[in-house]
């Protein structure tokens, strides 16, 4: 690949406060009141005169994804201090999908991503911190934190909180997805109440995020591939004390980036985003990456939309045999060397840009030059021996999705599906029909009015898709939606169908019985209706009213853009008149 020209950097080797945001709160006689607050918290003059470093976490007691973040934040602070900075810890919200799933709570999930980014931005702006380390555990908190890093553009390092340990159920490794599918088995009479209870008690044995290559672990891979996290930092499970070593190193790395003048947008070039998309495809990652990567690029000021992501997916070999389409979980990938093994193999195959900057201050290739590919394992394959020659995720387009759609094909045997539509205007209606068996094999289940605006909030449909597998019909029906799917979803499930129903997209014009074709080979999603018929239906169509006429979700629906561009809620770096770091 062509030699990359690196951007002009902003080195500050002596940590001169005249060039830092914290000068507004710590320097000069007029800032005496501000300093009095810092003294009140036990800081001394030396600490006040050092760079102030935000340590942002999503710690909470909502779910196991987040409960280890507080411990790791303390280790980050040790690293910041060792590097000559003064850490200032703060927290923000998360909405955890596993608990929000399958009910109205899921409408809050995607909206929380942007609120996380906004809240971190406001905290950093309000207190004028000079650098940042962010820690996140659950699906939307990872991209939310990385979006904040890119928006603020202060020297920053991201760190994943780590995955959960696999559960054990009757001698087999299980994840929370098995519990969701267990609900379907219970509905089908294949699982007793006692069976389901035994499974739910065994599936999640520790702190950490869902263990498969679902959205959290997908975005953890992204954090290393795109260069915002230290190599190997995403691998160790949440309970492992080794995470604390990476946390300390992340704190020191943030101070090193401050010395070198390397900012997140210097790291996250277009080439870095291409690297991230390659790693998602190669690991059979979550379709949600096609939502989060465009949103992150938006914070950098350039377009990298669903179609750009899909283009890369199409030409990338699938090499990591990870759940939900494969056999293994994040713990197994960690056991053979973690994400660096994947990156090294892709580098050696010429599929990644090796000359992009990273959080180490070195290039991606330099970071991985000594990584050895592990033999005698089948978690990660050589590119030449890939599981499939194209990526685990495929972009679709057609008269049913003029703006595009996406489907995860990793582990699937059937790549073309044609069947009559069975339409539902909410996930609840679809789930109720599924568990009651009110559908036929060969049908395409349509769930609409679940897009960013129409939901509002673009819910994930894991409860419904998992129930289909639990009923034993996961590969005998297809499902399309203008909402999203969990990274844990498997089967012929198409998400992000755009334009969404709420703004008059073709998915909102469908009727029961319309013949739909999903072709993941040719990248097509179409309905057997003429343009004339679609225009006729469009004239008679009216938007559906929802119950969210005030509050945060109303505000989100008013601001949010289409899924193809990442469902973003502000104009992005293209429109900014200043960058926070340069105030």
Residue, then its C-alpha position, 0 to 999 in steps of 0.5 A: x500500500x502507498x506510503x501514508x503522509x502523516x499529519x502535522x503534530x502538536x508536540x508539547x514535551x514540557x507540558x507547557x500550560x500556555x498550549x493546553x485547555x487547563x490554562x483556563x482553570x489553573x493559570x494566573x491570579x484570576x483563576x485563584x477561585x478555580x484552584x481553590x476547588x482543586x485544593x479542596x479535593x486534596x491536590x497540591x501545587x505540583x498536581x495543579x500545574x500538571x496537565x489535567x487528564x480526564x479518566x472517563x468511565x461508564x461504571x454502573x451497577x446496571x449490568x456485568x459489562x460495567x462493574x469492573x470499570x471502576x477498578x480499572x479506572x484506578x489503575x489508569x490513574x496510577x499510569x497518568x500520575x506516573x506519566x506526569x499528569x493529574x487524573x480526574x475521574x468522572x463517569x457517564x451513563x450506559x444502557x445495557x442491551x442485554x437488559x434493555x432487549x425485547x421491550x421498550x427499554x431498547x429504544x434508549x440504547x442507540x440514543x445512549x451512544x450519542x448521549x455518552x459522547x455528548x456528556x463526555x464532551x460537556x465534562x471535558x469542555x466544562x473543566x478544560x481537561x488536557x487529555x483523556x483516557x476512556x473506559x467502556x464495557x457495553x455495546x454503545x459505550x465503546x463507540x460513544x467514548x471513541x466518538x467523544x475522543x474524536x470530537x474533542x481531539x485531545x490526546x486520548x487512549x481508549x480501553x475496553x473493560x474486557x469480556x465476560x468468562x464463558x458460562x458452563x451448561x451441561x458440559x458446554x460453553x454458553x453465552x447470554x444468547x443461549x438464554x435468549x434462544x432458550x426462551x424460544x425452546x421453552x415456548x416450543x415445549x423443548x425446555x422446561x421451566x427448570x431447564x431455563x432457570x438452570x441455564x439463566x443461572x449459569x450463562x453469565x458467571x463473571x463481570x464483563x461484556x457478552x463473550x461472543x463476537x457481538x457488538x462490544x467485542x466487535x468494537x473492542x477489535x475496532x479500538x485496536x485496529x483503528x489505533x485508539x487502544x494499546x495493542x492487546x488491551x482488549x483481550x483479557x477478560x474483565x475479571x483478570x488482574x492483567x487488565x490493570x496492567x493495560x490500564x496503567x499503560x493506557x494512562x502512561x500512553x495518554x501522557x506520551x501522546x500529549x508529549x508527542x502532540x498526537x491527537x485522535x484525528x491524527x490516528x483515525x485517518x480514512x485508512x485507519x477506518x478501512x483497517x477497522x472495517x477489515x477487522x470487523x469483516x475478518x472476525x464476523x463482527x456485528x452489523x452494528x459496526x456499520x452504524x458506529x464506524x460512520x458515526x465515528x468518521x462523522x466526528x473526524x469530518x469525512x464520510x465513511x458510510x454504510x456503503x463504504x463499510x460494505x465495500x470493504x466487507x465484500x472483499x475481506x476474507x473471514x478468518x476468525x471462527x467466533x460466535x454467533x456464527x462460529x464456535x468460539x468466544x472472546x476468551x478463546x481468542x485471548x487464549x491464542x494471543x488476542x486481536x493482535x493475531x488477527x491484525x498481524x495475519x491481515x497485515x502479512x496478507x496486505x489487507x491492512x494499512x500498516x503505516x497508520x499512527x496508533x496510540x503507542x506513537x508508533x505505526x500499526x505495523x511497528x506495533x505488530x512486527x513481533x507477533x507470531x501466528x499460533x499453530x495447532x489452533x482453529x480459532x483464527x485461520x490463515x488468510x490463505x485457508x480462510x473460512x470464506x473468501x468474503x467477509x462475515x457481513x454483507x451490504x445490500x441495496x435494491x428497490x426495498x432498500x435504496x439507501x442500503x441495508x446490511x446482513x451478517x452471513x458468517x456461519x450461514x449456509x444459505x445466502x439467497x432467500x425468497x419468500x412472502x412478506x409477513x408485516x409487523x409494525x413493532x417488535x412486540x407484535x412480531x415477537x408475540x406472533x413468533x412465540x405463538x407460532x403465527x407465521x409460516x416457514x419460508x416467510x420473510x418477517x418484516x419489522x418496521x417503524x423501528x428505525x432511528x426516527x420511527x422507533x424512535x431509537x432503532x431497537x435491536x431484535x435479538x429477542x425475536x431472532x433468538x426465539x426463532x432459533x429456539x423454535x428450530x426455524x432460524x434458517x427456515x424464515x428470514x427477517x428484515x427491519x429498519x431497526x437493528x440486530x444485536x451482534x449476537x443475532x444469527x440467521x438470515x436477518x437484514x437490518x438498517x433497511x433505509x430509508x426507514x418506514x417513518x420517513x416513507x421508505x419502501x419497507x413501510x409500503x409493504x403488504x402481507x404476501x409481497x414477494x421479497x428476495x434477499x440475495x447476499x451473493x449479489x448484494x440485493x434486497x428487493x420486492x417484486x413490485x413495479x415502480x408504479x405500484x410503489x409510487x401508488x402506495x406511497x401516495x396513500x401512506x401516512x407516518x405512524x404515530x408513536x408515544x414519545x412526544x416529549x423527553x429524551x427520545x422525542x429530542x433524539x427523533x427530532x435530531x437523528x439522521x439516517x442509519x446509512x450515515x451512522x444515525x448521527x445527531x449533530x453536524x459533525x467536524x465538517x461544520x465545526x468552527x473550532x476544535x476544543x483542544x485548541x481553545 
